[in-house]
Amino acid sequence: MDWKQLVTKLGHHVPAGRVTTYSEVSLWGYGRANLNQPVRSLLRGAANHGHQQLTNRVVRVDGRLADLPEGSDQQRRQLIDEGIPFTIDGSVDFDRISPVTLG
């Protein structure tokens, strides 16, 4: 899998107002959950090629936002603008919205 395939998958399955997880991307792309380093590399490649809006829709399995070098403020603002609910501690509220499975 490369970042272009990931962008296509996210574009088709994770619309505005929805999120998926690193674990789900890993399971779809590599057949195993929790291969987070390769997933982070793919997401960074996609973001560097102008697809940050899609990559911002990928969060940790516990709902926390990505640990990006530039911080999580931009990701949080986008997700709030898209209607994603958050908990008091700042995580995506998976009690109110389920992450998308990529199958």
mmCIF file of the C-alpha atoms, coordinates in Angstrom:
data_MODEL
# 
_entry.id   MODEL 
# 
loop_
_atom_site.group_PDB 
_atom_site.id 
_atom_site.type_symbol 
_atom_site.label_atom_id 
_atom_site.label_alt_id 
_atom_site.label_comp_id 
_atom_site.label_asym_id 
_atom_site.label_entity_id 
_atom_site.label_seq_id 
_atom_site.pdbx_PDB_ins_code 
_atom_site.Cartn_x 
_atom_site.Cartn_y 
_atom_site.Cartn_z 
_atom_site.occupancy 
_atom_site.B_iso_or_equiv 
_atom_site.pdbx_formal_charge 
_atom_site.auth_seq_id 
_atom_site.auth_comp_id 
_atom_site.auth_asym_id 
_atom_site.auth_atom_id 
_atom_site.pdbx_PDB_model_num 
ATOM 1   C CA . MET A 1 1   ? 0.000   0.000  0.000  1.00 0.00 ? 1   MET A CA 1 
ATOM 2   C CA . ASP A 1 2   ? 1.139   3.545  -0.658 1.00 0.00 ? 2   ASP A CA 1 
ATOM 3   C CA . TRP A 1 3   ? -0.184  6.954  0.392  1.00 0.00 ? 3   TRP A CA 1 
ATOM 4   C CA . LYS A 1 4   ? -2.170  7.332  -2.849 1.00 0.00 ? 4   LYS A CA 1 
ATOM 5   C CA . GLN A 1 5   ? -4.121  4.147  -2.142 1.00 0.00 ? 5   GLN A CA 1 
ATOM 6   C CA . LEU A 1 6   ? -4.734  5.360  1.391  1.00 0.00 ? 6   LEU A CA 1 
ATOM 7   C CA . VAL A 1 7   ? -6.046  8.717  0.118  1.00 0.00 ? 7   VAL A CA 1 
ATOM 8   C CA . THR A 1 8   ? -8.436  6.901  -2.235 1.00 0.00 ? 8   THR A CA 1 
ATOM 9   C CA . LYS A 1 9   ? -9.689  4.646  0.567  1.00 0.00 ? 9   LYS A CA 1 
ATOM 10  C CA . LEU A 1 10  ? -10.161 7.519  3.021  1.00 0.00 ? 10  LEU A CA 1 
ATOM 11  C CA . GLY A 1 11  ? -11.842 9.627  0.341  1.00 0.00 ? 11  GLY A CA 1 
ATOM 12  C CA . HIS A 1 12  ? -14.385 6.907  -0.389 1.00 0.00 ? 12  HIS A CA 1 
ATOM 13  C CA . HIS A 1 13  ? -15.067 5.690  3.145  1.00 0.00 ? 13  HIS A CA 1 
ATOM 14  C CA . VAL A 1 14  ? -14.404 8.499  5.642  1.00 0.00 ? 14  VAL A CA 1 
ATOM 15  C CA . PRO A 1 15  ? -16.455 11.563 4.677  1.00 0.00 ? 15  PRO A CA 1 
ATOM 16  C CA . ALA A 1 16  ? -16.638 14.841 6.559  1.00 0.00 ? 16  ALA A CA 1 
ATOM 17  C CA . GLY A 1 17  ? -18.191 14.240 9.958  1.00 0.00 ? 17  GLY A CA 1 
ATOM 18  C CA . ARG A 1 18  ? -16.696 10.771 10.371 1.00 0.00 ? 18  ARG A CA 1 
ATOM 19  C CA . VAL A 1 19  ? -13.359 9.403  11.582 1.00 0.00 ? 19  VAL A CA 1 
ATOM 20  C CA . THR A 1 20  ? -11.435 6.157  11.481 1.00 0.00 ? 20  THR A CA 1 
ATOM 21  C CA . THR A 1 21  ? -8.496  4.953  13.569 1.00 0.00 ? 21  THR A CA 1 
ATOM 22  C CA . TYR A 1 22  ? -4.827  4.195  13.039 1.00 0.00 ? 22  TYR A CA 1 
ATOM 23  C CA . SER A 1 23  ? -5.626  0.613  14.007 1.00 0.00 ? 23  SER A CA 1 
ATOM 24  C CA . GLU A 1 24  ? -8.314  0.351  11.322 1.00 0.00 ? 24  GLU A CA 1 
ATOM 25  C CA . VAL A 1 25  ? -5.983  1.785  8.662  1.00 0.00 ? 25  VAL A CA 1 
ATOM 26  C CA . SER A 1 26  ? -3.316  -0.691 9.745  1.00 0.00 ? 26  SER A CA 1 
ATOM 27  C CA . LEU A 1 27  ? -5.749  -3.614 9.595  1.00 0.00 ? 27  LEU A CA 1 
ATOM 28  C CA . TRP A 1 28  ? -6.959  -2.587 6.127  1.00 0.00 ? 28  TRP A CA 1 
ATOM 29  C CA . GLY A 1 29  ? -3.507  -1.861 4.718  1.00 0.00 ? 29  GLY A CA 1 
ATOM 30  C CA . TYR A 1 30  ? -1.354  -4.506 6.373  1.00 0.00 ? 30  TYR A CA 1 
ATOM 31  C CA . GLY A 1 31  ? -3.760  -7.157 7.641  1.00 0.00 ? 31  GLY A CA 1 
ATOM 32  C CA . ARG A 1 32  ? -2.744  -6.441 11.252 1.00 0.00 ? 32  ARG A CA 1 
ATOM 33  C CA . ALA A 1 33  ? -3.931  -3.842 13.683 1.00 0.00 ? 33  ALA A CA 1 
ATOM 34  C CA . ASN A 1 34  ? -1.493  -1.550 15.473 1.00 0.00 ? 34  ASN A CA 1 
ATOM 35  C CA . LEU A 1 35  ? 1.290   -1.208 12.929 1.00 0.00 ? 35  LEU A CA 1 
ATOM 36  C CA . ASN A 1 36  ? 1.226   2.470  13.774 1.00 0.00 ? 36  ASN A CA 1 
ATOM 37  C CA . GLN A 1 37  ? 4.631   3.552  12.462 1.00 0.00 ? 37  GLN A CA 1 
ATOM 38  C CA . PRO A 1 38  ? 3.958   2.520  8.841  1.00 0.00 ? 38  PRO A CA 1 
ATOM 39  C CA . VAL A 1 39  ? 0.498   4.093  9.085  1.00 0.00 ? 39  VAL A CA 1 
ATOM 40  C CA . ARG A 1 40  ? 1.961   7.356  10.398 1.00 0.00 ? 40  ARG A CA 1 
ATOM 41  C CA . SER A 1 41  ? 4.414   7.389  7.481  1.00 0.00 ? 41  SER A CA 1 
ATOM 42  C CA . LEU A 1 42  ? 1.599   6.890  4.958  1.00 0.00 ? 42  LEU A CA 1 
ATOM 43  C CA . LEU A 1 43  ? -0.509  9.601  6.586  1.00 0.00 ? 43  LEU A CA 1 
ATOM 44  C CA . ARG A 1 44  ? 2.431   12.013 6.603  1.00 0.00 ? 44  ARG A CA 1 
ATOM 45  C CA . GLY A 1 45  ? 3.065   11.309 2.907  1.00 0.00 ? 45  GLY A CA 1 
ATOM 46  C CA . ALA A 1 46  ? -0.588  11.950 2.070  1.00 0.00 ? 46  ALA A CA 1 
ATOM 47  C CA . ALA A 1 47  ? -0.669  15.132 4.155  1.00 0.00 ? 47  ALA A CA 1 
ATOM 48  C CA . ASN A 1 48  ? 2.531   16.374 2.520  1.00 0.00 ? 48  ASN A CA 1 
ATOM 49  C CA . HIS A 1 49  ? 0.843   15.964 -0.871 1.00 0.00 ? 49  HIS A CA 1 
ATOM 50  C CA . GLY A 1 50  ? -2.154  18.131 0.030  1.00 0.00 ? 50  GLY A CA 1 
ATOM 51  C CA . HIS A 1 51  ? -4.503  15.592 1.596  1.00 0.00 ? 51  HIS A CA 1 
ATOM 52  C CA . GLN A 1 52  ? -4.373  16.735 5.218  1.00 0.00 ? 52  GLN A CA 1 
ATOM 53  C CA . GLN A 1 53  ? -8.146  17.164 5.325  1.00 0.00 ? 53  GLN A CA 1 
ATOM 54  C CA . LEU A 1 54  ? -8.494  13.389 4.826  1.00 0.00 ? 54  LEU A CA 1 
ATOM 55  C CA . THR A 1 55  ? -5.612  12.390 7.076  1.00 0.00 ? 55  THR A CA 1 
ATOM 56  C CA . ASN A 1 56  ? -7.006  14.560 9.890  1.00 0.00 ? 56  ASN A CA 1 
ATOM 57  C CA . ARG A 1 57  ? -9.929  12.136 10.033 1.00 0.00 ? 57  ARG A CA 1 
ATOM 58  C CA . VAL A 1 58  ? -7.653  9.384  11.378 1.00 0.00 ? 58  VAL A CA 1 
ATOM 59  C CA . VAL A 1 59  ? -7.371  9.314  15.176 1.00 0.00 ? 59  VAL A CA 1 
ATOM 60  C CA . ARG A 1 60  ? -6.025  6.975  17.819 1.00 0.00 ? 60  ARG A CA 1 
ATOM 61  C CA . VAL A 1 61  ? -8.098  3.971  18.836 1.00 0.00 ? 61  VAL A CA 1 
ATOM 62  C CA . ASP A 1 62  ? -8.892  5.673  22.157 1.00 0.00 ? 62  ASP A CA 1 
ATOM 63  C CA . GLY A 1 63  ? -10.156 8.780  20.329 1.00 0.00 ? 63  GLY A CA 1 
ATOM 64  C CA . ARG A 1 64  ? -7.140  10.957 21.076 1.00 0.00 ? 64  ARG A CA 1 
ATOM 65  C CA . LEU A 1 65  ? -5.873  13.112 18.248 1.00 0.00 ? 65  LEU A CA 1 
ATOM 66  C CA . ALA A 1 66  ? -2.677  12.509 16.338 1.00 0.00 ? 66  ALA A CA 1 
ATOM 67  C CA . ASP A 1 67  ? 0.621   13.492 17.892 1.00 0.00 ? 67  ASP A CA 1 
ATOM 68  C CA . LEU A 1 68  ? 1.638   15.766 15.024 1.00 0.00 ? 68  LEU A CA 1 
ATOM 69  C CA . PRO A 1 69  ? 4.858   17.804 15.016 1.00 0.00 ? 69  PRO A CA 1 
ATOM 70  C CA . GLU A 1 70  ? 2.806   20.968 14.501 1.00 0.00 ? 70  GLU A CA 1 
ATOM 71  C CA . GLY A 1 71  ? 0.351   19.998 17.265 1.00 0.00 ? 71  GLY A CA 1 
ATOM 72  C CA . SER A 1 72  ? -3.263  18.873 17.165 1.00 0.00 ? 72  SER A CA 1 
ATOM 73  C CA . ASP A 1 73  ? -5.014  22.266 17.027 1.00 0.00 ? 73  ASP A CA 1 
ATOM 74  C CA . GLN A 1 74  ? -5.581  22.222 13.255 1.00 0.00 ? 74  GLN A CA 1 
ATOM 75  C CA . GLN A 1 75  ? -6.898  18.653 13.372 1.00 0.00 ? 75  GLN A CA 1 
ATOM 76  C CA . ARG A 1 76  ? -9.196  19.472 16.304 1.00 0.00 ? 76  ARG A CA 1 
ATOM 77  C CA . ARG A 1 77  ? -10.581 22.608 14.585 1.00 0.00 ? 77  ARG A CA 1 
ATOM 78  C CA . GLN A 1 78  ? -11.317 20.684 11.381 1.00 0.00 ? 78  GLN A CA 1 
ATOM 79  C CA . LEU A 1 79  ? -13.061 17.852 13.202 1.00 0.00 ? 79  LEU A CA 1 
ATOM 80  C CA . ILE A 1 80  ? -15.141 20.256 15.299 1.00 0.00 ? 80  ILE A CA 1 
ATOM 81  C CA . ASP A 1 81  ? -16.103 22.127 12.104 1.00 0.00 ? 81  ASP A CA 1 
ATOM 82  C CA . GLU A 1 82  ? -17.176 18.775 10.609 1.00 0.00 ? 82  GLU A CA 1 
ATOM 83  C CA . GLY A 1 83  ? -19.397 18.051 13.621 1.00 0.00 ? 83  GLY A CA 1 
ATOM 84  C CA . ILE A 1 84  ? -17.271 15.417 15.352 1.00 0.00 ? 84  ILE A CA 1 
ATOM 85  C CA . PRO A 1 85  ? -18.216 15.230 19.056 1.00 0.00 ? 85  PRO A CA 1 
ATOM 86  C CA . PHE A 1 86  ? -15.482 15.425 21.681 1.00 0.00 ? 86  PHE A CA 1 
ATOM 87  C CA . THR A 1 87  ? -15.298 14.369 25.316 1.00 0.00 ? 87  THR A CA 1 
ATOM 88  C CA . ILE A 1 88  ? -14.377 16.757 28.102 1.00 0.00 ? 88  ILE A CA 1 
ATOM 89  C CA . ASP A 1 89  ? -10.767 15.499 27.970 1.00 0.00 ? 89  ASP A CA 1 
ATOM 90  C CA . GLY A 1 90  ? -10.485 16.387 24.252 1.00 0.00 ? 90  GLY A CA 1 
ATOM 91  C CA . SER A 1 91  ? -10.822 12.937 22.665 1.00 0.00 ? 91  SER A CA 1 
ATOM 92  C CA . VAL A 1 92  ? -13.282 12.006 19.934 1.00 0.00 ? 92  VAL A CA 1 
ATOM 93  C CA . ASP A 1 93  ? -16.406 10.797 21.739 1.00 0.00 ? 93  ASP A CA 1 
ATOM 94  C CA . PHE A 1 94  ? -16.760 7.207  20.531 1.00 0.00 ? 94  PHE A CA 1 
ATOM 95  C CA . ASP A 1 95  ? -19.878 6.854  22.678 1.00 0.00 ? 95  ASP A CA 1 
ATOM 96  C CA . ARG A 1 96  ? -21.575 9.293  20.297 1.00 0.00 ? 96  ARG A CA 1 
ATOM 97  C CA . ILE A 1 97  ? -19.871 8.427  16.994 1.00 0.00 ? 97  ILE A CA 1 
ATOM 98  C CA . SER A 1 98  ? -18.417 5.106  15.887 1.00 0.00 ? 98  SER A CA 1 
ATOM 99  C CA . PRO A 1 99  ? -15.193 5.008  13.883 1.00 0.00 ? 99  PRO A CA 1 
ATOM 100 C CA . VAL A 1 100 ? -15.522 3.917  10.274 1.00 0.00 ? 100 VAL A CA 1 
ATOM 101 C CA . THR A 1 101 ? -14.318 0.419  9.428  1.00 0.00 ? 101 THR A CA 1 
ATOM 102 C CA . LEU A 1 102 ? -12.423 0.269  6.149  1.00 0.00 ? 102 LEU A CA 1 
ATOM 103 C CA . GLY A 1 103 ? -12.979 -3.406 5.399  1.00 0.00 ? 103 GLY A CA 1 
# 
